[in-house]
């Protein structure tokens, strides 16, 4: 096997995917993000590459601690400072590298052209300000509206997210709303300026299944109305199956598999991906059956191997040693980190 830079492999994938009439909106190439700690600089995202077309929904899936949220926050330079930093890579949004633009331009992009739904709506909202004020601030910053115009636009944004009596709710404080209502407020803020791209980081966390379905249906409906692209970050493969066009599977800060959603579910190739799929409860299982789990745990950032990290988790030797596995296209649009032990051969026996 010939070793290849994962970023170059991803570039070949993206270049093959997009022709002259490309609808590419975002291209992430070789993204490396790290945190400055007492143990030194620790990489949380290690050479991640993918692309998103206009109107497309890209799912990023993986266990907690695999780098999904850090990847999302790196795209718009929202890593906690000064500890968090992007060490390498490009984030090309409509052809403009967001890693090289000014702070003023980043403020224009955030909220204006890229909307973000954060994981916890209660922490995303300021508890001492009314809902209407918080939503109207988006219009005042990005649309330069006066106070009255911004308030009226905020009420309409709340109405757009199907909040009943938005004129009344605009005067409420966050603690007066349910979890589902607060999440709708966060969505209203993210979509207020009709962005080209929405980053939804675990948008249904801590919500019951009925409200989860309502929130996801709402995002889908608004996406269809606005024609925006969506990056949907989750650990729920059921959400991925129902809402995404393509899937990126992340493990330990790296992309281990990428494919169209139907292809990934029909033909998962990496042992980690199969492990995730096998962990989903099924109605065909007998009652009270023990659920399948993936052995081991994601290694701490300070202990990440330079070679195959899933082999590290399973405590087995990789035949590649300390070399990073090649990111290889195995069928049209289906890419996998091709560690011999995790892709092919005995790998099918593992998960």
Phi and psi in degrees as GROMACS dihedral restraints (atoms count N, CA, C in turn):
[ dihedral_restraints ]
;  ai    aj    ak    al  type     phi  dphi    fc
    3     4     5     6     1   -90.1    20    10
    4     5     6     7     1   126.4    20    10
    6     7     8     9     1   -73.6    20    10
    7     8     9    10     1   139.9    20    10
    9    10    11    12     1  -138.0    20    10
   10    11    12    13     1   142.9    20    10
   12    13    14    15     1   -59.7    20    10
   13    14    15    16     1   123.7    20    10
   15    16    17    18     1   -56.8    20    10
   16    17    18    19     1   -34.7    20    10
   18    19    20    21     1   -65.5    20    10
   19    20    21    22     1   -40.0    20    10
   21    22    23    24     1   -67.9    20    10
   22    23    24    25     1   -38.2    20    10
   24    25    26    27     1   -62.9    20    10
   25    26    27    28     1   -43.3    20    10
   27    28    29    30     1   -64.7    20    10
   28    29    30    31     1   -36.0    20    10
   30    31    32    33     1   -62.6    20    10
   31    32    33    34     1   -40.4    20    10
   33    34    35    36     1   -62.6    20    10
   34    35    36    37     1   -40.3    20    10
   36    37    38    39     1   -60.7    20    10
   37    38    39    40     1   -49.5    20    10
   39    40    41    42     1   -66.7    20    10
   40    41    42    43     1   -43.7    20    10
   42    43    44    45     1   -63.5    20    10
   43    44    45    46     1   -35.2    20    10
   45    46    47    48     1   -71.8    20    10
   46    47    48    49     1   -28.2    20    10
   48    49    50    51     1   -77.3    20    10
   49    50    51    52     1   -34.9    20    10
   51    52    53    54     1  -105.9    20    10
   52    53    54    55     1   122.7    20    10
   54    55    56    57     1   -95.0    20    10
   55    56    57    58     1  -164.0    20    10
   57    58    59    60     1   -59.6    20    10
   58    59    60    61     1   -35.5    20    10
   60    61    62    63     1   -91.8    20    10
   61    62    63    64     1    42.0    20    10
   63    64    65    66     1   -58.0    20    10
   64    65    66    67     1   140.6    20    10
   66    67    68    69     1  -109.2    20    10
   67    68    69    70     1    20.5    20    10
   69    70    71    72     1   -62.0    20    10
   70    71    72    73     1   129.4    20    10
   72    73    74    75     1  -105.0    20    10
   73    74    75    76     1   -42.2    20    10
   75    76    77    78     1  -133.7    20    10
   76    77    78    79     1   134.1    20    10
   78    79    80    81     1  -129.3    20    10
   79    80    81    82     1   121.3    20    10
   81    82    83    84     1  -108.4    20    10
   82    83    84    85     1   126.3    20    10
   84    85    86    87     1  -130.8    20    10
   85    86    87    88     1   119.1    20    10
   87    88    89    90     1    58.9    20    10
   88    89    90    91     1    39.2    20    10
   90    91    92    93     1   -71.3    20    10
   91    92    93    94     1   127.1    20    10
   93    94    95    96     1  -128.0    20    10
   94    95    96    97     1   119.3    20    10
   96    97    98    99     1  -124.0    20    10
   97    98    99   100     1   147.4    20    10
   99   100   101   102     1  -147.0    20    10
  100   101   102   103     1   167.1    20    10
  102   103   104   105     1  -125.1    20    10
  103   104   105   106     1   136.2    20    10
  105   106   107   108     1   -84.4    20    10
  106   107   108   109     1   114.6    20    10
  108   109   110   111     1  -125.8    20    10
  109   110   111   112     1   179.0    20    10
  111   112   113   114     1   -64.9    20    10
  112   113   114   115     1   -22.4    20    10
  114   115   116   117     1   -91.3    20    10
  115   116   117   118     1     6.8    20    10
  117   118   119   120     1   105.8    20    10
  118   119   120   121     1  -166.4    20    10
  120   121   122   123     1   -83.4    20    10
  121   122   123   124     1   116.4    20    10
  123   124   125   126     1  -112.7    20    10
  124   125   126   127     1   124.8    20    10
  126   127   128   129     1   -78.7    20    10
  127   128   129   130     1   125.8    20    10
  129   130   131   132     1  -101.3    20    10
  130   131   132   133     1   -25.2    20    10
  132   133   134   135     1  -128.4    20    10
  133   134   135   136     1   125.8    20    10
  135   136   137   138     1  -127.2    20    10
  136   137   138   139     1    87.0    20    10
  138   139   140   141     1    74.5    20    10
  139   140   141   142     1    44.5    20    10
  141   142   143   144     1   -85.1    20    10
  142   143   144   145     1   133.8    20    10
  144   145   146   147     1  -138.1    20    10
  145   146   147   148     1   137.1    20    10
  147   148   149   150     1  -166.5    20    10
  148   149   150   151     1   173.6    20    10
  150   151   152   153     1  -138.5    20    10
  151   152   153   154     1   158.1    20    10
  153   154   155   156     1  -134.9    20    10
  154   155   156   157     1   129.6    20    10
  156   157   158   159     1   -88.3    20    10
  157   158   159   160     1   162.5    20    10
  159   160   161   162     1   -61.6    20    10
  160   161   162   163     1   132.6    20    10
  162   163   164   165     1    79.8    20    10
  163   164   165   166     1    -5.1    20    10
  165   166   167   168     1   -86.8    20    10
  166   167   168   169     1   152.0    20    10
  168   169   170   171     1  -112.1    20    10
  169   170   171   172     1   116.6    20    10
  171   172   173   174     1  -105.8    20    10
  172   173   174   175     1   124.7    20    10
  174   175   176   177     1   -95.6    20    10
  175   176   177   178     1   137.0    20    10
  177   178   179   180     1  -117.0    20    10
  178   179   180   181     1   119.3    20    10
  180   181   182   183     1  -127.1    20    10
  181   182   183   184     1   152.8    20    10
  183   184   185   186     1   162.8    20    10
  184   185   186   187     1   167.1    20    10
  186   187   188   189     1   -69.1    20    10
  187   188   189   190     1   166.5    20    10
  189   190   191   192     1   -59.8    20    10
  190   191   192   193     1   137.4    20    10
  192   193   194   195     1    90.4    20    10
  193   194   195   196     1     6.9    20    10
  195   196   197   198     1   -92.8    20    10
  196   197   198   199     1    -2.2    20    10
  198   199   200   201     1   101.4    20    10
  199   200   201   202     1    10.3    20    10
  201   202   203   204     1   -65.2    20    10
  202   203   204   205     1   -52.8    20    10
  204   205   206   207     1   -69.0    20    10
  205   206   207   208     1   -36.4    20    10
  207   208   209   210     1   -64.1    20    10
  208   209   210   211     1   -38.2    20    10
  210   211   212   213     1   -60.0    20    10
  211   212   213   214     1   -47.9    20    10
  213   214   215   216     1   -61.5    20    10
  214   215   216   217     1   -45.6    20    10
  216   217   218   219     1   -69.2    20    10
  217   218   219   220     1   -27.5    20    10
  219   220   221   222     1   -67.8    20    10
  220   221   222   223     1   -31.7    20    10
  222   223   224   225     1   -60.2    20    10
  223   224   225   226     1   -35.7    20    10
  225   226   227   228     1  -117.1    20    10
  226   227   228   229     1    22.6    20    10
  228   229   230   231     1    54.0    20    10
  229   230   231   232     1    49.3    20    10
  231   232   233   234     1  -112.2    20    10
  232   233   234   235     1    18.3    20    10
  234   235   236   237     1   -65.7    20    10
  235   236   237   238     1   144.1    20    10
  237   238   239   240     1   -60.8    20    10
  238   239   240   241     1   129.7    20    10
  240   241   242   243     1  -105.1    20    10
  241   242   243   244     1   150.1    20    10
  243   244   245   246     1   -90.6    20    10
  244   245   246   247     1    -1.0    20    10
  246   247   248   249     1   -66.9    20    10
  247   248   249   250     1   -44.2    20    10
  249   250   251   252     1   -84.3    20    10
  250   251   252   253     1   138.1    20    10
  252   253   254   255     1  -155.3    20    10
  253   254   255   256     1   150.2    20    10
  255   256   257   258     1   -92.8    20    10
  256   257   258   259     1   120.6    20    10
  258   259   260   261     1   -88.9    20    10
  259   260   261   262     1   -31.3    20    10
  261   262   263   264     1  -159.8    20    10
  262   263   264   265     1   164.9    20    10
  264   265   266   267     1   108.2    20    10
  265   266   267   268     1   170.4    20    10
  267   268   269   270     1  -123.1    20    10
  268   269   270   271     1   144.2    20    10
  270   271   272   273     1  -125.9    20    10
  271   272   273   274     1    91.9    20    10
  273   274   275   276     1   -91.6    20    10
  274   275   276   277     1   109.2    20    10
  276   277   278   279     1  -111.1    20    10
  277   278   279   280     1   112.4    20    10
  279   280   281   282     1    54.0    20    10
  280   281   282   283     1    37.3    20    10
  282   283   284   285     1    85.3    20    10
  283   284   285   286     1    -3.8    20    10
  285   286   287   288     1  -105.4    20    10
  286   287   288   289     1   127.7    20    10
  288   289   290   291     1   -79.7    20    10
  289   290   291   292     1   109.2    20    10
  291   292   293   294     1   -69.8    20    10
  292   293   294   295     1   -12.9    20    10
  294   295   296   297     1   -79.7    20    10
  295   296   297   298     1   -10.2    20    10
  297   298   299   300     1  -117.0    20    10
  298   299   300   301     1    -2.5    20    10
  300   301   302   303     1   -82.3    20    10
  301   302   303   304     1   167.1    20    10
  303   304   305   306     1   -74.4    20    10
  304   305   306   307     1   164.4    20    10
  306   307   308   309     1   -63.0    20    10
  307   308   309   310     1   -35.1    20    10
  309   310   311   312     1   -62.1    20    10
  310   311   312   313     1   -44.4    20    10
  312   313   314   315     1   -66.3    20    10
  313   314   315   316     1   -36.9    20    10
  315   316   317   318     1   -61.9    20    10
  316   317   318   319     1   -39.9    20    10
  318   319   320   321     1   -63.5    20    10
  319   320   321   322     1   -34.7    20    10
  321   322   323   324     1   -68.6    20    10
  322   323   324   325     1   -39.5    20    10
  324   325   326   327     1   -71.0    20    10
  325   326   327   328     1   -46.6    20    10
  327   328   329   330     1   -66.0    20    10
  328   329   330   331     1   121.9    20    10
  330   331   332   333     1    86.6    20    10
  331   332   333   334     1   -34.4    20    10
  333   334   335   336     1   -85.9    20    10
  334   335   336   337     1   -52.6    20    10
  336   337   338   339     1  -110.9    20    10
  337   338   339   340     1   -23.7    20    10
  339   340   341   342     1  -126.4    20    10
  340   341   342   343     1   116.9    20    10
  342   343   344   345     1   -96.0    20    10
  343   344   345   346     1   151.4    20    10
  345   346   347   348     1  -132.8    20    10
  346   347   348   349     1   129.5    20    10
  348   349   350   351     1  -104.9    20    10
  349   350   351   352     1   115.1    20    10
  351   352   353   354     1   -84.4    20    10
  352   353   354   355     1   165.1    20    10
  354   355   356   357     1   -62.7    20    10
  355   356   357   358     1   -48.2    20    10
  357   358   359   360     1  -110.4    20    10
  358   359   360   361     1   106.8    20    10
  360   361   362   363     1   -62.2    20    10
  361   362   363   364     1   -28.5    20    10
  363   364   365   366     1   -70.3    20    10
  364   365   366   367     1   -33.7    20    10
  366   367   368   369     1   -85.8    20    10
  367   368   369   370     1   -20.7    20    10
  369   370   371   372     1   -77.4    20    10
  370   371   372   373     1   -22.0    20    10
  372   373   374   375     1  -102.4    20    10
  373   374   375   376     1   143.6    20    10
  375   376   377   378     1   -80.7    20    10
  376   377   378   379     1   120.2    20    10
  378   379   380   381     1   -68.9    20    10
  379   380   381   382     1   -15.7    20    10
  381   382   383   384     1  -101.4    20    10
  382   383   384   385     1     1.7    20    10
  384   385   386   387     1  -117.4    20    10
  385   386   387   388     1   145.8    20    10
  387   388   389   390     1   -67.1    20    10
  388   389   390   391     1   153.6    20    10
  390   391   392   393     1   -56.4    20    10
  391   392   393   394     1   -46.5    20    10
  393   394   395   396     1   -59.5    20    10
  394   395   396   397     1   -38.4    20    10
  396   397   398   399     1   -65.3    20    10
  397   398   399   400     1   -41.4    20    10
  399   400   401   402     1   -68.1    20    10
  400   401   402   403     1   -39.8    20    10
  402   403   404   405     1   -71.5    20    10
  403   404   405   406     1   -40.5    20    10
  405   406   407   408     1   -65.6    20    10
  406   407   408   409     1   -25.2    20    10
  408   409   410   411     1   -60.0    20    10
  409   410   411   412     1   -33.7    20    10
  411   412   413   414     1   -61.1    20    10
  412   413   414   415     1   -43.5    20    10
  414   415   416   417     1   -70.3    20    10
  415   416   417   418     1   -35.2    20    10
  417   418   419   420     1   -69.1    20    10
  418   419   420   421     1   -35.5    20    10
  420   421   422   423     1   -76.2    20    10
  421   422   423   424     1   -45.7    20    10
  423   424   425   426     1   -97.5    20    10
  424   425   426   427     1   -26.8    20    10
  426   427   428   429     1  -108.5    20    10
  427   428   429   430     1    -3.1    20    10
  429   430   431   432     1    56.7    20    10
  430   431   432   433     1    36.6    20    10
  432   433   434   435     1   -80.3    20    10
  433   434   435   436     1   156.9    20    10
  435   436   437   438     1   -79.9    20    10
  436   437   438   439     1   177.2    20    10
  438   439   440   441     1   -60.9    20    10
  439   440   441   442     1   -44.2    20    10
  441   442   443   444     1   -67.3    20    10
  442   443   444   445     1   -46.0    20    10
  444   445   446   447     1   -61.4    20    10
  445   446   447   448     1   -41.9    20    10
  447   448   449   450     1   -65.0    20    10
  448   449   450   451     1   -38.8    20    10
  450   451   452   453     1   -64.6    20    10
  451   452   453   454     1   -44.0    20    10
  453   454   455   456     1   -63.5    20    10
  454   455   456   457     1   -40.1    20    10
  456   457   458   459     1   -65.9    20    10
  457   458   459   460     1   -35.0    20    10
  459   460   461   462     1   -65.0    20    10
  460   461   462   463     1   -41.4    20    10
  462   463   464   465     1   -61.6    20    10
  463   464   465   466     1   -41.6    20    10
  465   466   467   468     1   -67.0    20    10
  466   467   468   469     1   -36.0    20    10
  468   469   470   471     1   -64.5    20    10
  469   470   471   472     1   -39.1    20    10
  471   472   473   474     1   -66.4    20    10
  472   473   474   475     1   -38.4    20    10
  474   475   476   477     1   -63.4    20    10
  475   476   477   478     1   -38.5    20    10
  477   478   479   480     1   -60.0    20    10
  478   479   480   481     1   -32.8    20    10
  480   481   482   483     1   -90.8    20    10
  481   482   483   484     1    16.6    20    10
  483   484   485   486     1    67.0    20    10
  484   485   486   487     1    27.7    20    10
  486   487   488   489     1   -78.8    20    10
  487   488   489   490     1   122.6    20    10
  489   490   491   492     1   -68.0    20    10
  490   491   492   493     1   146.6    20    10
  492   493   494   495     1    48.8    20    10
  493   494   495   496     1    57.6    20    10
  495   496   497   498     1   -60.9    20    10
  496   497   498   499     1   -29.0    20    10
  498   499   500   501     1   -62.9    20    10
  499   500   501   502     1   -35.2    20    10
  501   502   503   504     1   -77.9    20    10
  502   503   504   505     1   -46.6    20    10
  504   505   506   507     1   -62.5    20    10
  505   506   507   508     1   -28.9    20    10
  507   508   509   510     1   -61.3    20    10
  508   509   510   511     1   -25.2    20    10
  510   511   512   513     1   -90.6    20    10
  511   512   513   514     1    -0.9    20    10
  513   514   515   516     1   -85.2    20    10
  514   515   516   517     1   163.3    20    10
  516   517   518   519     1   -97.2    20    10
  517   518   519   520     1   158.1    20    10
  519   520   521   522     1   -53.1    20    10
  520   521   522   523     1   -37.8    20    10
  522   523   524   525     1   -69.1    20    10
  523   524   525   526     1   -13.7    20    10
  525   526   527   528     1   -85.3    20    10
  526   527   528   529     1    -6.2    20    10
  528   529   530   531     1  -106.8    20    10
  529   530   531   532     1   153.7    20    10
  531   532   533   534     1   -72.8    20    10
  532   533   534   535     1   170.2    20    10
  534   535   536   537     1   -59.9    20    10
  535   536   537   538     1   -42.6    20    10
  537   538   539   540     1   -64.9    20    10
  538   539   540   541     1   -39.9    20    10
  540   541   542   543     1   -64.0    20    10
  541   542   543   544     1   -43.7    20    10
  543   544   545   546     1   -61.5    20    10
  544   545   546   547     1   -39.7    20    10
  546   547   548   549     1   -64.2    20    10
  547   548   549   550     1   -36.6    20    10
  549   550   551   552     1   -65.8    20    10
  550   551   552   553     1   -34.8    20    10
  552   553   554   555     1   -64.5    20    10
  553   554   555   556     1   -43.9    20    10
  555   556   557   558     1   -61.8    20    10
  556   557   558   559     1   -39.8    20    10
  558   559   560   561     1   -64.5    20    10
  559   560   561   562     1   -41.2    20    10
  561   562   563   564     1   -59.6    20    10
  562   563   564   565     1   -41.3    20    10
  564   565   566   567     1   -65.7    20    10
  565   566   567   568     1   -40.2    20    10
  567   568   569   570     1   -68.3    20    10
  568   569   570   571     1   -32.4    20    10
  570   571   572   573     1  -103.9    20    10
  571   572   573   574     1     4.7    20    10
  573   574   575   576     1   -54.1    20    10
  574   575   576   577     1   -41.0    20    10
  576   577   578   579     1   -98.1    20    10
  577   578   579   580     1    17.0    20    10
  579   580   581   582     1    49.7    20    10
  580   581   582   583     1    65.7    20    10
  582   583   584   585     1   -68.5    20    10
  583   584   585   586     1   161.4    20    10
  585   586   587   588     1   -78.6    20    10
  586   587   588   589     1   -26.2    20    10
  588   589   590   591     1  -136.5    20    10
  589   590   591   592     1   134.7    20    10
  591   592   593   594     1  -115.4    20    10
  592   593   594   595     1   125.6    20    10
  594   595   596   597     1  -101.2    20    10
  595   596   597   598     1   112.1    20    10
  597   598   599   600     1  -108.6    20    10
  598   599   600   601     1   102.1    20    10
  600   601   602   603     1   -95.1    20    10
  601   602   603   604     1   102.5    20    10
  603   604   605   606     1    48.4    20    10
  604   605   606   607     1    60.2    20    10
  606   607   608   609     1   -69.5    20    10
  607   608   609   610     1   -10.3    20    10
  609   610   611   612     1  -115.3    20    10
  610   611   612   613     1    17.1    20    10
  612   613   614   615     1   -59.3    20    10
  613   614   615   616     1   134.3    20    10
  615   616   617   618     1    69.7    20    10
  616   617   618   619     1    12.2    20    10
  618   619   620   621     1  -103.1    20    10
  619   620   621   622     1   148.2    20    10
  621   622   623   624     1   -72.2    20    10
  622   623   624   625     1   164.9    20    10
  624   625   626   627     1   -62.3    20    10
  625   626   627   628     1   -34.1    20    10
  627   628   629   630     1   -66.1    20    10
  628   629   630   631     1   -45.7    20    10
  630   631   632   633     1   -68.6    20    10
  631   632   633   634     1   -36.2    20    10
  633   634   635   636     1   -54.1    20    10
  634   635   636   637     1   -49.2    20    10
  636   637   638   639     1   -61.9    20    10
  637   638   639   640     1   -40.0    20    10
  639   640   641   642     1   -63.7    20    10
  640   641   642   643     1   -43.4    20    10
  642   643   644   645     1   -65.0    20    10
  643   644   645   646     1   -44.1    20    10
  645   646   647   648     1   -66.6    20    10
  646   647   648   649     1   -39.8    20    10
  648   649   650   651     1   -63.1    20    10
  649   650   651   652     1   -38.2    20    10
  651   652   653   654     1   -63.0    20    10
  652   653   654   655     1   -46.4    20    10
  654   655   656   657     1   -61.6    20    10
  655   656   657   658     1   -43.3    20    10
  657   658   659   660     1   -61.8    20    10
  658   659   660   661     1   -43.9    20    10
  660   661   662   663     1   -63.9    20    10
  661   662   663   664     1   -43.7    20    10
  663   664   665   666     1   -68.3    20    10
  664   665   666   667     1   -33.7    20    10
  666   667   668   669     1   -62.7    20    10
  667   668   669   670     1   -43.5    20    10
  669   670   671   672     1   -64.2    20    10
  670   671   672   673     1   -38.9    20    10
  672   673   674   675     1   -67.3    20    10
  673   674   675   676     1   -40.0    20    10
  675   676   677   678     1   -95.4    20    10
  676   677   678   679     1   -17.3    20    10
  678   679   680   681     1    71.2    20    10
  679   680   681   682     1    24.2    20    10
  681   682   683   684     1   -87.1    20    10
  682   683   684   685     1   162.0    20    10
  684   685   686   687     1   -90.7    20    10
  685   686   687   688     1   155.5    20    10
  687   688   689   690     1  -133.4    20    10
  688   689   690   691     1   133.9    20    10
  690   691   692   693     1  -105.9    20    10
  691   692   693   694     1   113.4    20    10
  693   694   695   696     1  -106.4    20    10
  694   695   696   697     1   113.5    20    10
  696   697   698   699     1  -102.3    20    10
  697   698   699   700     1   127.6    20    10
  699   700   701   702     1  -160.9    20    10
  700   701   702   703     1   165.1    20    10
  702   703   704   705     1  -108.0    20    10
  703   704   705   706     1     5.0    20    10
  705   706   707   708     1  -100.0    20    10
  706   707   708   709     1   107.7    20    10
  708   709   710   711     1   -69.2    20    10
  709   710   711   712     1   -24.4    20    10
  711   712   713   714     1   -64.3    20    10
  712   713   714   715     1   -40.9    20    10
  714   715   716   717     1   -63.7    20    10
  715   716   717   718     1   -41.8    20    10
  717   718   719   720     1   -60.6    20    10
  718   719   720   721     1   -47.3    20    10
  720   721   722   723     1   -60.7    20    10
  721   722   723   724     1   -36.3    20    10
  723   724   725   726     1   -88.7    20    10
  724   725   726   727     1   -17.9    20    10
  726   727   728   729     1  -123.3    20    10
  727   728   729   730     1   -12.0    20    10
  729   730   731   732     1  -111.4    20    10
  730   731   732   733     1   154.8    20    10
  732   733   734   735     1   -94.1    20    10
  733   734   735   736     1   -40.7    20    10
  735   736   737   738     1  -131.7    20    10
  736   737   738   739     1   159.3    20    10
  738   739   740   741     1  -130.8    20    10
  739   740   741   742     1   135.0    20    10
  741   742   743   744     1  -111.3    20    10
  742   743   744   745     1   122.3    20    10
  744   745   746   747     1   -99.6    20    10
  745   746   747   748     1   119.5    20    10
  747   748   749   750     1  -106.8    20    10
  748   749   750   751     1   141.2    20    10
  750   751   752   753     1  -141.5    20    10
  751   752   753   754     1   127.8    20    10
  753   754   755   756     1    51.9    20    10
  754   755   756   757     1    43.8    20    10
  756   757   758   759     1    84.4    20    10
  757   758   759   760     1     2.4    20    10
  759   760   761   762     1  -126.5    20    10
  760   761   762   763     1   156.9    20    10
  762   763   764   765     1   -85.7    20    10
  763   764   765   766     1   120.5    20    10
  765   766   767   768     1  -101.9    20    10
  766   767   768   769     1   -18.7    20    10
  768   769   770   771     1  -159.4    20    10
  769   770   771   772     1   144.3    20    10
  771   772   773   774     1  -144.7    20    10
  772   773   774   775     1   135.3    20    10
  774   775   776   777     1  -166.1    20    10
  775   776   777   778     1   161.7    20    10
  777   778   779   780     1   -56.8    20    10
  778   779   780   781     1   146.7    20    10
  780   781   782   783     1   -58.5    20    10
  781   782   783   784     1   -42.6    20    10
  783   784   785   786     1   -65.3    20    10
  784   785   786   787     1   -39.5    20    10
  786   787   788   789     1   -65.6    20    10
  787   788   789   790     1   -41.3    20    10
  789   790   791   792     1   -64.4    20    10
  790   791   792   793     1   -43.4    20    10
  792   793   794   795     1   -73.2    20    10
  793   794   795   796     1   -30.4    20    10
  795   796   797   798     1   -80.5    20    10
  796   797   798   799     1   -31.3    20    10
  798   799   800   801     1  -144.0    20    10
  799   800   801   802     1    65.3    20    10
  801   802   803   804     1   -68.1    20    10
  802   803   804   805     1   134.1    20    10
  804   805   806   807     1  -109.2    20    10
  805   806   807   808     1   -34.2    20    10
  807   808   809   810     1   -84.4    20    10
  808   809   810   811     1   143.8    20    10
  810   811   812   813     1   -59.9    20    10
  811   812   813   814     1   -34.2    20    10
  813   814   815   816     1   -67.0    20    10
  814   815   816   817     1   -43.3    20    10
  816   817   818   819     1   -60.9    20    10
  817   818   819   820     1   -43.3    20    10
  819   820   821   822     1   -65.9    20    10
  820   821   822   823     1   -34.8    20    10
  822   823   824   825     1   -63.1    20    10
  823   824   825   826     1   -41.9    20    10
  825   826   827   828     1   -62.7    20    10
  826   827   828   829     1   -45.0    20    10
  828   829   830   831     1   -65.9    20    10
  829   830   831   832     1   -38.2    20    10
  831   832   833   834     1   -71.4    20    10
  832   833   834   835     1   -15.2    20    10
  834   835   836   837     1   -83.6    20    10
  835   836   837   838     1    -8.1    20    10
  837   838   839   840     1   -73.7    20    10
  838   839   840   841     1   128.1    20    10
  840   841   842   843     1   -63.1    20    10
  841   842   843   844     1   142.9    20    10
  843   844   845   846     1  -125.9    20    10
  844   845   846   847     1   144.3    20    10
  846   847   848   849     1   -65.6    20    10
  847   848   849   850     1   -22.6    20    10
  849   850   851   852     1   -74.9    20    10
  850   851   852   853     1   -14.2    20    10
  852   853   854   855     1   -73.9    20    10
  853   854   855   856     1   146.5    20    10
  855   856   857   858     1   -61.6    20    10
  856   857   858   859     1   151.2    20    10
  858   859   860   861     1   -55.7    20    10
  859   860   861   862     1   141.7    20    10
  861   862   863   864     1    63.9    20    10
  862   863   864   865     1    22.2    20    10
  864   865   866   867     1   -68.3    20    10
  865   866   867   868     1   146.6    20    10
  867   868   869   870     1   -72.1    20    10
  868   869   870   871     1   129.9    20    10
  870   871   872   873     1   -75.7    20    10
  871   872   873   874     1   148.4    20    10
  873   874   875   876     1   -70.6    20    10
  874   875   876   877     1   142.9    20    10
  876   877   878   879     1  -133.0    20    10
  877   878   879   880     1   160.7    20    10
  879   880   881   882     1   -91.4    20    10
  880   881   882   883     1   125.9    20    10
  882   883   884   885     1   -60.7    20    10
  883   884   885   886     1   153.1    20    10
  885   886   887   888     1    76.0    20    10
  886   887   888   889     1  -170.0    20    10
  888   889   890   891     1  -140.1    20    10
  889   890   891   892     1   160.7    20    10
  891   892   893   894     1   -64.7    20    10
  892   893   894   895     1   130.9    20    10
  894   895   896   897     1   -66.6    20    10
  895   896   897   898     1   152.4    20    10
  897   898   899   900     1   -64.4    20    10
  898   899   900   901     1   154.0    20    10
  900   901   902   903     1   -56.4    20    10
  901   902   903   904     1   -35.3    20    10
  903   904   905   906     1   -74.7    20    10
  904   905   906   907     1    -9.1    20    10
  906   907   908   909     1  -116.7    20    10
  907   908   909   910     1     8.3    20    10
  909   910   911   912     1   -63.6    20    10
  910   911   912   913     1   134.9    20    10
  912   913   914   915     1   -76.1    20    10
  913   914   915   916     1   154.9    20    10
  915   916   917   918     1   -84.0    20    10
  916   917   918   919     1   -20.9    20    10
  918   919   920   921     1   -90.1    20    10
  919   920   921   922     1  -141.8    20    10
  921   922   923   924     1   -71.5    20    10
  922   923   924   925     1   120.3    20    10
  924   925   926   927     1   -83.6    20    10
  925   926   927   928     1   -20.5    20    10
  927   928   929   930     1   -77.0    20    10
  928   929   930   931     1   -34.3    20    10
  930   931   932   933     1   -61.1    20    10
  931   932   933   934     1   -39.7    20    10
  933   934   935   936     1   -58.7    20    10
  934   935   936   937     1   -43.1    20    10
  936   937   938   939     1   -62.9    20    10
  937   938   939   940     1   -40.3    20    10
  939   940   941   942     1   -83.7    20    10
  940   941   942   943     1     1.5    20    10
  942   943   944   945     1    57.3    20    10
  943   944   945   946     1    49.3    20    10
  945   946   947   948     1  -132.1    20    10
  946   947   948   949     1   158.2    20    10
  948   949   950   951     1   -81.4    20    10
  949   950   951   952     1   133.8    20    10
  951   952   953   954     1   -89.7    20    10
  952   953   954   955     1   139.9    20    10
  954   955   956   957     1   -67.7    20    10
  955   956   957   958     1   -13.1    20    10
  957   958   959   960     1   -86.7    20    10
  958   959   960   961     1    -7.3    20    10
  960   961   962   963     1    65.0    20    10
  961   962   963   964     1  -126.8    20    10
  963   964   965   966     1   -91.4    20    10
  964   965   966   967     1     6.2    20    10
  966   967   968   969     1   -81.7    20    10
  967   968   969   970     1   137.5    20    10
  969   970   971   972     1   -70.6    20    10
  970   971   972   973     1   133.4    20    10
  972   973   974   975     1   -62.3    20    10
  973   974   975   976     1   148.0    20    10
  975   976   977   978     1   -67.2    20    10
  976   977   978   979     1   141.3    20    10
  978   979   980   981     1   -93.0    20    10
  979   980   981   982     1   108.8    20    10
  981   982   983   984     1  -120.6    20    10
  982   983   984   985     1   140.5    20    10
  984   985   986   987     1   -85.2    20    10
  985   986   987   988     1   117.3    20    10
  987   988   989   990     1  -101.9    20    10
  988   989   990   991     1   -19.7    20    10
  990   991   992   993     1  -155.6    20    10
  991   992   993   994     1   172.9    20    10
  993   994   995   996     1   -57.0    20    10
  994   995   996   997     1   114.7    20    10
  996   997   998   999     1    77.9    20    10
  997   998   999  1000     1     1.9    20    10
  999  1000  1001  1002     1  -112.1    20    10
 1000  1001  1002  1003     1   113.0    20    10
 1002  1003  1004  1005     1  -117.1    20    10
 1003  1004  1005  1006     1   146.3    20    10
 1005  1006  1007  1008     1  -147.7    20    10
 1006  1007  1008  1009     1   147.2    20    10
 1008  1009  1010  1011     1   -76.7    20    10
 1009  1010  1011  1012     1   109.3    20    10
 1011  1012  1013  1014     1   -91.9    20    10
 1012  1013  1014  1015     1    61.8    20    10
 1014  1015  1016  1017     1   -70.3    20    10
 1015  1016  1017  1018     1   129.1    20    10
 1017  1018  1019  1020     1   -57.1    20    10
 1018  1019  1020  1021     1   -30.9    20    10
 1020  1021  1022  1023     1   -81.7    20    10
 1021  1022  1023  1024     1   -23.6    20    10
 1023  1024  1025  1026     1  -104.2    20    10
 1024  1025  1026  1027     1   -17.4    20    10
 1026  1027  1028  1029     1  -126.1    20    10
 1027  1028  1029  1030     1   113.3    20    10
 1029  1030  1031  1032     1    86.1    20    10
 1030  1031  1032  1033     1   173.2    20    10
 1032  1033  1034  1035     1    58.1    20    10
 1033  1034  1035  1036     1  -129.8    20    10
 1035  1036  1037  1038     1   -71.1    20    10
 1036  1037  1038  1039     1   -10.2    20    10
 1038  1039  1040  1041     1   -57.8    20    10
 1039  1040  1041  1042     1   -33.4    20    10
 1041  1042  1043  1044     1   -69.5    20    10
 1042  1043  1044  1045     1   -13.7    20    10
 1044  1045  1046  1047     1   -88.9    20    10
 1045  1046  1047  1048     1   -11.6    20    10
 1047  1048  1049  1050     1   -81.5    20    10
 1048  1049  1050  1051     1   -54.9    20    10
